[in-house]
Amino acid sequence: MGIHVIEKGEAMKKKAFIFPGQGAQKPFMGKSFYDSFVETKEVYQEAEDLLSMHITSKIFSSDEEFLRQTDFCQVALFVTSMAILKALEKQAEGLSPIVTAGLSLGEYAALVSSKKASFREMLPIIQKRGAFMHKASLVSPQGMIAVIGLAEQDIPKRYQIANVNCPGQVVIAGSLEEMDVAKGELKELGAKRVLSLKVSGAFHTSFMNGAKEALAPFIHSSIIRSTDIDFIMNVTGKSENRPSFIKSNLIKQVSGTTRWLDCVLEMEKYNVDYIEIGPSQLCAINRKINRESSSISIEEVKDMEKLYETI
């Protein structure tokens, strides 16, 4: 596949780069890019060297259960998104976002994409984040359930809301016992569907307070800078360019509600098309928020053709 160079002055709608979070992972993710582009290989190799960890052999296998483990999954998904991004930047020269955002873990990839932090700086933090959240999930039996058909204000206050993804799609989290009770109660309140998620922790709730406290010093000591690419954050749904506030929000996000609905509504003000980089997760959610804006996912090499059609 040849390089598509965007000429100066060439008509192109503004772009938002968005990045998936935990739950989007899948075996062999990134493999077609790894096989096609040296830039992608270099990112994977750099990650393995930095962490002294075998990453590609675990991702490029059918071991879905291992890939789902929080302490490995977060590293694998972050590296894969970054590896695809690097190939994308080379193959579509001149393409850059005016705004970035990511869901939960994906917020770190968005931070790097907005040039506010480096891959090398964030990767060890991602490794620690995954390890701390995994440890917190082992303290007690925990779970998360997706609630379809109820708004945030319809959820009883005693339940902790982990994610507000789009209209009529909320995720709550807590103890397994609490989640079992919630299933019946929320159906009685009018939920169309209540689905248990395949996760072992009550992420983005007070169950992760220990992980938040453990991660905080590493984020505080990291290098984050201001840039001219806007960066929309999960806990506020607003753009943030001040390094100290970015750090604070990244810390809060570990045990706080992620508000993807608000993030998209904020990005809509930019009049952008969305490019999701990594395993597809957010495009389907975005279409439920606004069917007018284009959302394409770049997870396989063949998806690059969809990108060129939008340029």
Summary of the structure (lengths in Angstrom):
residues: 311
radius of gyration: 18.8
end to end distance: 16.1
largest distance: 58.5
contacts: 1093
relative contact order: 0.18
helix: 48%
strand: 15%
